[in-house]
């Protein structure tokens, strides 16, 4: 697996050479995040079968350059697929190209194949369309329903600002009005002809009214060699990354369809040294990015550094959130890394060993594995790696499970100087937590807000909402609280240190970080489940934190748990930048105090690090 850069897009080459190569055309937005593990392992599987594969991020997505505000996203994505096919021919010596797309990526693959068909030498030899979005209007309607459902269930007490001017918000991602209109106009049934002689279609929703089956029939009537199959593993794959699975039957069928083209490549004539040396460095606004492998090659990350060489000061590390790869929901860590680079601060987007694009990323995962000791050790390895490169202060910034990894890495590694943690739910993971892992719980406030909505009672009476998991969860919380209080009382009676309980551990941890001088910022949404845990550990008024001058807990009304809302990501960005600038100011003051020159280096002024509008839904 080799990192490649093509026309501002970041990608991966899997495999070496072959006569037939495959370009993977990813889905868009949240579907690309959710299916990343499946997509990466599909590329590994195809390469293992003898066909080189190129997977990549479209312009304005993933690790690629640009933002999601490009009104020509569809045209740019199609052009990038065509460019990826040409690059795969160049890198792997392939003679035939198969385009393989998932959801919107399948639709884009058809458009790219049409563009490639204008020249016989570049025409696609085949198409693999996985759960294709055959009708753009239907696809957009599905996205609106998904986002509306999330708004009503996940954040019932937050009033999210609606998208403006025809834009469409889909979880943490945004489609600008021009892209909404362009996608809405797409309909594969209205295309003139199939642009490839062989097509494999896998239908996630088969049936008499299936649009995929209808498309397959029209292709077949036009003389195309078509194979149509089911994709019943699709729902298990297309869910939040910590729950998502890798399809096995579908991927085997896909490999069987590809296998006849897996012949070895013919030897290529020697053409001398290439005119332009391949580079893995990507120029971005405010700096540049390059892939790094650390921890003995076990861990992958993207280091984003300022364009101008500056003295190594503060650096930020972003660990994974849940099962997501290093990009983060809504590209939050990409956007923040580049913003920090423009301020002269480096940042590392990290994949722990089991996730994302790390070399041995796991094919399967579980929530307990996210909270296990190994990912924490991986974050510590990243801290050591950054320290070895001269950075004098390290800040860890994480969301949910990423906050947990940050906290425990800071406790284990004295090289950490700052923490910014959003919606930390667990201060410690115990064996009892394994049993409840995967339960999609809300805070008591969330349940109370939901209970005030008549439609939720209708869903409960109809059986759409199951009451027992909620009752069981609440009963478990009450029992846990009672057990914790009893353990605290027993510890006091014995005169022993109360670190066996979660609350005792949390208080001891905060005291230790404060003693070491680690600046620690907790950020919580007012209705977040993690705030209940913090209140239980530190007291309803957070009394236990009162005398810790370097530990602060902030509650924000606009913060949803996963930072899907633009307002939530903006709030996180502002707190992080202020936190980092505090470190930068202290480093500048230290330098001034020890410098022979009487004039201290100027501190960054307020306008230089303002983040207003960074995640604004009207100005992403």
Buried (B, 14 or more C-beta within 10 A) or exposed (E): BBBBBBBBBBBBBBBBBBBBBBBBBBBBBBBBBBBBBBBBBBBBBBBEBBBBBBBBBBBBBBBBBBBBBBEBBBBBBBBBBBBBBBBBBEBBBBBBBBBBBBBBBBBBBBBBBBBBBEEEEBBBBBBBBBBBBBBBEEBBEEBBEBBEEBBEBBBBBBEBEEBEEEBBBBBBBBBBBBBBBBBBEBBBEEBEEBBBEBBBBBBBBBEEEBBBBEBBEBBBEEEBEBBBBBBBBBEEBBEBBBBBBBBEEBBEBBBEBBBEBBBEBEEEEEEEEEEEEEEEEBEBEBBBBBBBBBBEEBBBBBBBBBBEEEEBBBBBBBBBBBBBBBBBBBBBBBBBBBBBBBBBBBBBBBBBBBBBBBEEBBBEBBBBBBBEEEBBBBBBBBBBBBBEBEBBBBBBBBBBBBBBBBBBBBBBBEBBBBBBBBBBBBBBBEEEBEEBBEEEBBBEBBBEBBEEEEEBEEBBEEEEBEEEEBEEBEEBBEEBEEEBEEBBEEBEEEEEEBBEBBBBBBBBBBBEBBEEEBBBBBBBBBBBBBBBBBBBBBBEEBEBBEEBEBBBBEBBEBBBBBBBBBBBBBBBBBBBBEBBBBBBEBBBEEBBEEEEEEEEEEEBEEEEBEBEEBBBBBEB
